[in-house]
Amino acid sequence: MTSEGFLGNPSLRDKTKFKLFYFIAFAIAFVIVLIRCITVPFAHDEVATFYYYIQSEQFLPFLSHVDANGHFLNSMLGWVSFKLFGSSAFALRLPCLYAFVILGYAIYKHCQTLNNTLAKIILTAAFILSFNIINFYSLCRGYGLSISFLVLALYYFFNYLQNSKFSYALKFVLFSQIALCANLTL
């Protein structure tokens, strides 16, 4: 351990410990989200999303039913999942379950930019271990998708500020737009 210890500048051993902590934390959270995707009954707004947008195949912005449930990206991905896997609650929630994996990747990438292990643990706890956040990934709604892509966009934005690479700016704009499509109700 370095002279600053586990919570200061991390040594190689501390980085390995954090990777193990992160993997275990993410695996536990993923299992919780997976179990909730399978067992939680359909919520009323998920039913509305299914009937208004997914089953009717009318999810394109400005051409679909005007309602707060019209999260374009969620409805489109839900429609794809519906066509491939059927109308079970789990099948319709698959896009949000996959979005949780994107969140896990984005938070891990943010953690790699931090030198303080305590900051990494707090960031992980705030996003991966917070039931209020992971609850968004258990339902067929656009908020989990939006959070995942926004966190990923912010990772590329912060990297662009440090490195001024055009590819980071492009990825920031791309993932910001995807997050917007996931959250907007048009």
C-alpha positions as CSV (number, residue, x, y, z in Angstrom):
1,M,0.0,0.0,0.0
2,T,1.3,3.5,-0.7
3,S,2.0,6.0,1.9
4,E,-1.4,7.6,1.3
5,G,-3.1,4.2,1.8
6,F,-6.2,2.7,0.1
7,L,-8.1,6.0,0.0
8,G,-5.3,8.1,-1.5
9,N,-3.3,7.6,-4.7
10,P,-3.9,4.0,-5.5
11,S,-1.1,1.4,-6.0
12,L,-1.4,-1.5,-8.4
13,R,-2.7,-3.7,-5.6
14,D,-5.4,-1.1,-4.7
15,K,-6.4,-0.9,-8.4
16,T,-6.8,-4.6,-8.4
17,K,-8.9,-4.5,-5.2
18,F,-11.1,-1.8,-6.7
19,K,-11.6,-3.8,-10.0
20,L,-12.7,-6.8,-7.9
21,F,-15.0,-4.6,-5.8
22,Y,-16.5,-3.1,-8.9
23,F,-17.0,-6.4,-10.6
24,I,-18.7,-7.9,-7.5
25,A,-20.8,-4.8,-7.0
26,F,-21.9,-4.7,-10.7
27,A,-22.6,-8.4,-10.7
28,I,-24.8,-8.2,-7.6
29,A,-26.7,-5.2,-9.0
30,F,-27.1,-6.9,-12.4
31,V,-28.6,-10.0,-10.8
32,I,-31.0,-7.7,-8.8
33,V,-32.0,-5.9,-12.0
34,L,-32.4,-9.2,-13.9
35,I,-34.6,-10.7,-11.1
36,R,-36.7,-7.6,-11.1
37,C,-37.1,-7.6,-14.9
38,I,-38.4,-11.2,-14.6
39,T,-40.6,-10.9,-11.5
40,V,-42.0,-7.4,-11.2
41,P,-45.5,-7.2,-12.7
42,F,-46.1,-4.9,-15.6
43,A,-46.7,-1.3,-14.4
44,H,-49.6,0.7,-15.8
45,D,-47.3,3.0,-17.8
46,E,-45.5,0.0,-19.3
47,V,-48.8,-1.3,-20.4
48,A,-49.6,2.1,-22.0
49,T,-46.2,2.1,-23.7
50,F,-46.8,-1.4,-25.1
51,Y,-50.3,-0.6,-26.5
52,Y,-49.7,2.9,-27.7
53,Y,-46.3,2.5,-29.2
54,I,-44.8,-1.0,-29.3
55,Q,-47.7,-3.2,-30.4
56,S,-49.2,-0.6,-32.7
57,E,-45.8,0.0,-34.3
58,Q,-46.4,3.7,-34.1
59,F,-43.5,5.1,-32.2
60,L,-41.9,7.5,-34.6
61,P,-41.7,11.1,-33.3
62,F,-44.6,13.3,-34.4
63,L,-46.4,10.4,-36.0
64,S,-47.4,8.6,-32.8
65,H,-49.8,9.0,-29.9
66,V,-48.9,12.1,-27.9
67,D,-48.3,10.9,-24.3
68,A,-45.6,11.1,-21.6
69,N,-44.9,7.4,-22.2
70,G,-43.7,8.0,-25.8
71,H,-39.9,7.7,-25.1
72,F,-38.9,7.2,-28.7
73,L,-35.8,5.0,-28.3
74,N,-37.4,2.8,-25.6
75,S,-40.4,2.3,-27.8
76,M,-38.3,1.5,-30.8
77,L,-36.1,-1.0,-29.0
78,G,-39.1,-2.4,-27.2
79,W,-40.7,-3.0,-30.6
80,V,-37.6,-4.8,-31.8
81,S,-37.6,-6.9,-28.7
82,F,-41.3,-7.6,-29.1
83,K,-40.8,-8.8,-32.6
84,L,-37.8,-11.0,-31.7
85,F,-38.9,-12.4,-28.3
86,G,-42.6,-11.8,-27.8
87,S,-44.7,-9.7,-25.5
88,S,-43.6,-11.0,-22.0
89,A,-42.6,-8.4,-19.5
90,F,-39.0,-9.7,-19.5
91,A,-38.8,-9.5,-23.3
92,L,-40.0,-5.9,-23.4
93,R,-37.6,-5.0,-20.6
94,L,-34.5,-6.4,-22.3
95,P,-33.4,-3.1,-23.8
96,C,-33.3,-1.5,-20.4
97,L,-31.4,-4.5,-19.0
98,Y,-28.8,-4.1,-21.8
99,A,-28.7,-0.4,-20.9
100,F,-27.6,-1.4,-17.4
101,V,-24.6,-3.0,-18.9
102,I,-23.8,0.2,-20.8
103,L,-24.1,2.1,-17.5
104,G,-21.7,-0.4,-15.9
105,Y,-19.2,0.2,-18.7
106,A,-19.6,4.0,-18.5
107,I,-19.2,4.2,-14.7
108,Y,-16.2,1.9,-14.9
109,K,-14.6,4.2,-17.6
110,H,-15.3,7.2,-15.3
111,C,-13.6,5.4,-12.4
112,Q,-10.5,4.8,-14.5
113,T,-10.1,8.5,-14.8
114,L,-10.1,9.0,-11.0
115,N,-7.0,8.7,-8.8
116,N,-8.8,8.6,-5.5
117,T,-10.2,5.2,-4.5
118,L,-12.7,6.7,-2.2
119,A,-14.1,8.8,-5.1
120,K,-14.3,5.6,-7.2
121,I,-16.3,3.9,-4.5
122,I,-18.6,6.8,-4.0
123,L,-19.2,7.0,-7.8
124,T,-19.9,3.3,-8.0
125,A,-22.2,3.4,-5.0
126,A,-24.1,6.4,-6.4
127,F,-24.9,4.7,-9.7
128,I,-24.4,1.0,-9.5
129,L,-25.5,0.3,-5.9
130,S,-28.3,2.8,-5.6
131,F,-31.6,1.1,-5.7
132,N,-33.2,4.3,-6.9
133,I,-31.0,4.3,-10.0
134,I,-31.1,0.6,-10.8
135,N,-34.9,0.6,-10.4
136,F,-35.0,2.4,-13.8
137,Y,-33.5,-0.6,-15.5
138,S,-36.2,-3.1,-14.3
139,L,-39.0,-1.5,-16.3
140,C,-39.8,-0.9,-20.0
141,R,-39.2,2.9,-19.7
142,G,-36.8,5.3,-21.3
143,Y,-35.2,6.7,-18.2
144,G,-32.6,3.9,-17.7
145,L,-31.6,4.2,-21.3
146,S,-31.3,7.9,-21.0
147,I,-29.1,7.7,-17.8
148,S,-26.8,5.2,-19.4
149,F,-26.2,7.1,-22.5
150,L,-25.9,10.4,-20.6
151,V,-23.2,9.0,-18.3
152,L,-21.4,7.6,-21.3
153,A,-21.7,11.0,-23.1
154,L,-20.2,12.8,-20.1
155,Y,-17.3,10.4,-20.0
156,Y,-16.4,11.4,-23.6
157,F,-17.1,15.1,-22.8
158,F,-14.6,15.1,-19.9
159,N,-12.1,13.2,-22.1
160,Y,-12.5,15.8,-24.8
161,L,-11.9,18.6,-22.3
162,Q,-8.6,17.0,-21.4
163,N,-7.4,15.7,-24.8
164,S,-9.2,17.9,-27.4
165,K,-9.6,14.9,-29.7
166,F,-12.3,15.2,-32.3
167,S,-13.4,11.6,-31.8
168,Y,-14.3,12.4,-28.2
169,A,-16.4,15.4,-29.2
170,L,-18.1,13.3,-31.8
171,K,-18.9,10.5,-29.3
172,F,-20.1,13.1,-26.8
173,V,-22.6,14.5,-29.4
174,L,-23.6,11.0,-30.5
175,F,-24.3,9.6,-27.0
176,S,-26.0,12.9,-25.9
177,Q,-28.4,12.6,-28.8
178,I,-29.1,8.9,-28.0
179,A,-29.8,9.9,-24.4
180,L,-32.1,12.6,-25.6
181,C,-34.0,10.2,-27.8
182,A,-34.4,7.9,-24.9
183,N,-35.8,10.6,-22.6
184,L,-37.8,12.8,-24.9
185,T,-41.5,12.3,-25.4
186,L,-42.4,13.8,-28.8
